[in-house]
Amino acid sequence: MKVFVDLLTLCNYCILSNLLDPRTYNFPGLPYGETASPTHLSQREKHDYNALSPDDRHYFSYVRGLAINLINWVHCHFIFHDTEGSSNDFTTLSRKYLHRQVRAIIAYKAAAEKGMFRECRTVHKRTCADKPRCSLPLTIC
């Protein structure tokens, strides 16, 4: 079953790749973190304008389609049973898993914006042993 969880994780990453790419939320020639002009915001609203090139947009669409096709292929070729022996629809399982991962990303983003996480790296190795805030899950360590 771990193989299928890994497969779903990869598919979810492919499905969310456009969402996770910071260029989706920026504009060409505008440094990251700078405030967008009203013209940029208007172009985003009207034409979905951002810093992604047309090739990148096509790539993200293609990869997302491959991931969805792979999920459908697994659904057609495998039957999954839960601990009680009932069969489960793989597309439903994949949808629930995607939803769970999206909720985790949103929770992580909210916590990061509140300053709950901090980078705690040493010069030679990455460690969090002596940092009290780093016991939280999903810390950048």
C-alpha positions as CSV (number, residue, x, y, z in Angstrom):
1,M,0.0,0.0,0.0
2,K,2.9,2.4,0.6
3,V,3.7,2.3,-3.1
4,F,0.2,3.6,-3.9
5,V,0.5,6.3,-1.2
6,D,3.8,7.3,-2.8
7,L,2.2,7.3,-6.2
8,L,-0.7,9.4,-5.0
9,T,1.7,11.8,-3.4
10,L,3.6,12.2,-6.7
11,C,0.3,12.6,-8.6
12,N,-0.9,15.3,-6.1
13,Y,2.4,17.2,-6.5
14,C,1.9,17.1,-10.3
15,I,-1.8,18.2,-9.9
16,L,-0.8,21.1,-7.6
17,S,2.5,22.0,-9.3
18,N,1.1,25.2,-10.8
19,L,-0.4,26.2,-7.5
20,L,2.9,25.6,-5.7
21,D,5.0,27.5,-8.2
22,P,5.6,31.0,-6.8
23,R,5.7,32.4,-10.4
24,T,2.0,31.8,-10.5
25,Y,1.5,34.7,-8.1
26,N,4.1,37.1,-9.6
27,F,4.5,39.1,-12.7
28,P,7.4,39.3,-15.3
29,G,10.0,41.9,-14.3
30,L,8.5,42.4,-10.9
31,P,10.9,41.3,-8.1
32,Y,9.4,38.7,-5.7
33,G,7.7,40.4,-2.8
34,E,7.2,43.8,-4.5
35,T,3.7,45.2,-4.7
36,A,1.9,44.7,-8.0
37,S,0.7,47.7,-9.9
38,P,-3.1,48.2,-10.7
39,T,-2.3,47.4,-14.3
40,H,-0.7,44.0,-13.3
41,L,-3.7,43.2,-11.1
42,S,-6.1,44.1,-13.9
43,Q,-4.3,41.9,-16.4
44,R,-4.3,39.0,-13.9
45,E,-8.1,39.4,-13.4
46,K,-8.9,39.7,-17.1
47,H,-6.3,37.4,-18.7
48,D,-4.8,35.2,-15.9
49,Y,-1.5,37.0,-16.5
50,N,1.5,36.0,-14.4
51,A,5.2,35.3,-14.6
52,L,4.8,31.8,-16.1
53,S,5.7,31.5,-19.7
54,P,3.3,29.8,-22.1
55,D,5.6,26.8,-22.3
56,D,5.5,26.5,-18.5
57,R,1.7,26.7,-18.5
58,H,1.4,24.0,-21.1
59,Y,3.9,21.9,-19.1
60,F,1.8,22.2,-15.9
61,S,-1.4,21.3,-17.8
62,Y,0.3,18.3,-19.4
63,V,1.7,17.0,-16.2
64,R,-1.6,17.5,-14.4
65,G,-3.3,15.5,-17.1
66,L,-0.8,12.7,-16.9
67,A,-1.3,12.5,-13.1
68,I,-5.1,12.3,-13.5
69,N,-4.7,9.7,-16.2
70,L,-2.5,7.6,-14.0
71,I,-5.0,7.8,-11.1
72,N,-7.7,6.6,-13.5
73,W,-5.5,3.8,-14.8
74,V,-4.8,2.6,-11.3
75,H,-8.5,2.7,-10.6
76,C,-9.2,0.5,-13.6
77,H,-6.5,-2.1,-12.8
78,F,-6.5,-2.5,-9.0
79,I,-9.1,-3.1,-6.3
80,F,-8.5,-1.7,-2.9
81,H,-9.9,-3.2,0.3
82,D,-10.1,-1.5,3.7
83,T,-9.4,-3.3,7.0
84,E,-13.0,-4.6,7.1
85,G,-12.7,-6.1,3.6
86,S,-14.9,-3.6,1.8
87,S,-13.6,-2.5,-1.6
88,N,-12.8,1.2,-2.1
89,D,-12.9,3.3,-5.2
90,F,-9.3,4.5,-5.9
91,T,-10.5,7.8,-7.4
92,T,-12.4,8.6,-4.2
93,L,-9.3,7.6,-2.1
94,S,-7.1,9.8,-4.3
95,R,-9.6,12.7,-4.0
96,K,-9.6,12.4,-0.2
97,Y,-5.8,12.3,-0.1
98,L,-5.5,15.3,-2.3
99,H,-7.9,17.2,-0.1
100,R,-5.9,16.2,3.0
101,Q,-2.7,17.4,1.5
102,V,-4.2,20.7,0.4
103,R,-5.6,21.3,3.9
104,A,-2.1,20.6,5.3
105,I,-0.5,23.1,2.9
106,I,-3.1,25.7,3.9
107,A,-2.5,25.1,7.6
108,Y,1.2,25.3,7.1
109,K,0.9,28.6,5.2
110,A,-1.3,30.1,7.9
111,A,1.1,29.0,10.6
112,A,4.1,30.4,8.6
113,E,2.3,33.7,8.2
114,K,1.8,33.9,11.9
115,G,5.5,33.4,12.4
116,M,5.2,30.0,14.1
117,F,8.1,28.6,12.1
118,R,11.6,29.8,11.7
119,E,14.6,28.5,9.9
120,C,16.9,26.8,12.4
121,R,20.0,25.7,10.5
122,T,23.5,25.5,11.8
123,V,26.5,26.3,9.6
124,H,27.6,22.7,9.1
125,K,24.5,20.6,9.5
126,R,20.8,21.0,9.8
127,T,19.6,20.5,13.4
128,C,16.7,21.5,15.5
129,A,17.6,19.7,18.7
130,D,18.2,22.9,20.7
131,K,15.4,25.1,19.2
132,P,12.2,24.9,21.2
133,R,9.9,26.1,18.4
134,C,11.3,23.4,16.1
135,S,9.4,20.6,17.8
136,L,6.3,21.7,15.8
137,P,5.5,19.5,12.8
138,L,6.4,20.7,9.3
139,T,9.1,23.0,10.6
140,I,11.7,24.1,8.0
141,C,14.7,22.3,9.4
